[in-house]
Each structure stands twice: as structure tokens, then as C-alpha cells.
Amino acid sequence: MNYLPQLLPLVGVWVIVLITPGPDVLVTAQYATARSRRDGVLVGLGITSAIGVWASASLLGLAVLLARVSWLYDTVRLAGAAYLGYLGVRALLAVRRAGPAEAAVEHAGADVGQRSAWAVWRVGFLTNIGNPKAAVFFGSLFTAFLPPHPELWLQAAVVGVMLLMATAWFTAVACLFSLAPIARGYRRAKRGIDALTGCLFVALAGRLATE
């Protein structure tokens, strides 16, 4: 059976969702600019891992469970909002502690000395996994574009393609924002950018908590 006509619209929707600015793009760009390309890529891989969890769980019926068990949905949502708020407050406190010529290089809750691959990957993973709307989104997407009771190979192929696209996108974001001209511009406007980033994280946390 030819599933290509059904899958192309799904891929198109996924492209739009990926490139839409949000916490995932913001934290990837922040780590790539403020730290290094490596850290930006690792954050992106953490985000992609969380996407894989949500997409796979949605195929197993998690979206239905979250829709029926409101306290579970709210628990995940509030935990995610708390983490985004934590990222924002830490960024704002770092700016406040920094002197006029140098902002602190603590970003998104990662300490200066905490530069292991696991620690950086975890920032991206926690940023995405705290949003239960992802499960609802994937559940709706798969219901709209996949046939009823799709074969296991088709489910695996769809999730695999989506994860490859996510990996490519966040790697591209990390590479772009780690370019020398962008990094130099960031250093010149470090305090203002860090303050704006912190405010955006706090605003996103408030939105997630109240929706």
C-alpha cells in the first residue's frame, strides 16, 4: 500500500512545527551562542530525544491517557512550567550578579563547571519533556495523517523520519548561532540578550502554567 500521499502532509506540518520559534529553539540558540557549537548540538539532541519519547508514547496511547487523566496532564504541565521558570530566573539572576562589562556565563540552569555532555543534553531533554501538549499534538497528528491501526514498521518509519528532521533542524540552529560573527555580536550585547532570554523563559513558563 502506498502511504506517501498521506505522509507528505504530515511531514509538511512537522516542518512548520519545528521551525516555529519556541523554548526548544531558544535554548538551543542560547547554548550555541553563549557556550559553543558542541553544547548547542547536545541541547538539540536532548530536545530530539524528548520528542522521540512523546511521539512514541502517543502511538502507544499516551495522548488518550493524558486527555482522560487531567491530574496527570496538569502534573507534567506544571513541572515543565516550573523548569522553564527556573531557566529564566537563573538567567536573570546571572545578569544581575554580573558586572557592567561581563555577564555571568550561567545559562539555562547549567553551571559554569557543569559542562559534561550529559548535563548539557539534559537541559534540552527537560525543556521539551515538560510540555504535555506535545503528546496531544502528536496524537492529533498521527490520527489525522496515519491510517487506523498502522503497521509497526510504518510507525517506526514515521517517528524515525521526524527525529531525523528534528536532529537536522536543531543542529542547523546550533551551527548558525555558533558562527563567529553572531558570537561576537552576542558578547557585545551580552547583558541585554541574557536579560531578554530570561524574560522569555519566564513568560513561556507562565503561559504553560496557565493554559
N, C-alpha and C positions, 0 to 999 in steps of 0.2 A: 504494500500500500504506500502511495506517495504522500508523505506528510509535509513536504516542502511548502506548499501553499499556506498551510496552517502555521508553520513555524516562522516564516518570514515576518509576518506581522508581530509575532511575539518578540523576535529579535529587534525589530524596529522600536517597539515600546521600551524594551530593555535599554537600548542605546540612549533614548531620551531620558530615562530614569538615571542612568549612570552619569550623564554629563550635566544634569541639573545640580546647581550648587547646593550644598548642604553640609552637615557635620563631617561626613566622610571626606569630601574634597577639601574642606577647610583644614582638618587636622593633618591630612597628607601634605598639603602645601606648606603648612606651618613647620612641620618637621623637616621637610626637604630644604626650606629656605633658612630656617634658624639653626639647623644642625648639619645635615649632609644628605646627599642623594641616597646613600645607603639607608639612612634612617627613614627617609620618605618612602622608599620602596618597601621597607619592612612594615611600616604602618599600613601601607596599601595591601600588603599580603595578609595582615591581621584582619583588615576590613573584609577582604575577599573570603577569608576563612569563615567569618561570621555569616557572610552572605550564603556560603555553602551550607552552613547549619540551618539557616532559616528556610532556604529553598528545599533542602532535603526533608526537613521536618514538615513543611507544608504539603509535600507529596504524600507524607505518611499520615496526614490528617490533623496536624497541629493547629492549623488555622481554624478548623471547626471547633477544636477543644478550647482555644482562646476565646472564640466567639461565645461559647456556651458557659465558660467558667470565668465570669467577669473579674473575680478577685485575683485570678492568676494573671490575666492580662494587665490589670492595674499594678500588680506587684512588679512585673517586668518593666512596665512603662515608668513607674516612679523610680525604680532602681536606675534605669537609663537616664532619666532626668537628673537624678542626684549626681551621677557620674559626669554628665555634661556640665552641670553647675560647678562641680569640683574642678574640672578643667578650667573653666572660666575664672573662678575665684583665684586659683593658683596663678594663672597668667596675670591677673590684675594685681595681686599681691607682689609678684615678682617685679612688675613695673614700678610699684610704689616704693619697694625697697631699693631699687636701682638708683644710682646717681644720675645726674643730668647727662653725662657723657656715655653711660653704659647701662643698658638694661640687663637684668638678670637673664641667664640663658635657661632658666627653668621654663619648660613649655609643656602644656597639656598634661601636667601632673607627673612628668618624668624628671627626676632629679638629675643634676649635672653629672654626678658619678654613676648614675644608673643608665649605662649605655649598652648593656648587653642586648643581643638580638632578641632574646625572649622578652625583655622589658619593653622594648620599642614595639615589637609585634603585638604585645598585649594591649597597648594603648589603642591601636587600630581595632583590635577584636572587641574590646569593651565598648568602644564608641558605637559600633554597629549593633552588637548583640543586645544592647539595652533598649532597642526600639521594636516593640512587638508588632508595630504596624507593618514591619517587613513581612511577617508571617501572613498577615491578612492580604498584603499586596500580592505575594507570590501565590497564595491560594486563589485569589481572583484571576490572576494572570494565567495560571495553569488551567483553571476551569474554563476560561474564555477561549483559549487557543489550543489546548490539547484535547484529543478525543477522550470520551469516557473510558475509564479503566485502561490507560495506556500501558503498553508493554514495558517491562523493566528496562530493556535496552534503550527505549525511547526516552524514558525518564532520566536515565543516566546520561544520555547524549545531550539532552536539553540543559541539565544542570551543568554538565561539563563545558558546553559552549558558553553559557552565561558566566561561568567562573573564569574561563579564558579571556572573555571580553572585559570582565572586571579587572583582572590582573593587568591586561594591556593598558586599560584606561588609567588606573592609579599609578602604574609605572611611568606612563607618559606625563602625568601630573607631577610626579616626583622629579623626573628628569627636567621638565620645563622650569619648575620653581627652584631647582638647584643650579641653574645656569649662572655663571659668574656675574653678568650684568644685573640680574634680578637679585642675587645675593648681596651685591654691593648696594643696590637701592634699598634693600631691607635694612642693612646695617646703618645707613644714613637716617632712616626714618623708624628706627627700631622701637622706640618707646611708643610712638603713636600707633604703629601697626600692632604691637603687642596689646596695647590697651583696647584697640578696636576688636582684635581677636577674642580677648577675654569677654568683652561685652556681647559679642555674637554668640559665644558659647553659653553665657548666662541667659540670653534671650531665647536660644534654642531649647535650653533646659526648661525655661518657664513655659514655652509653647508645648513641649512634650508633656509636661506635668499637668497642664490644664486642659488638654484636648481629651 
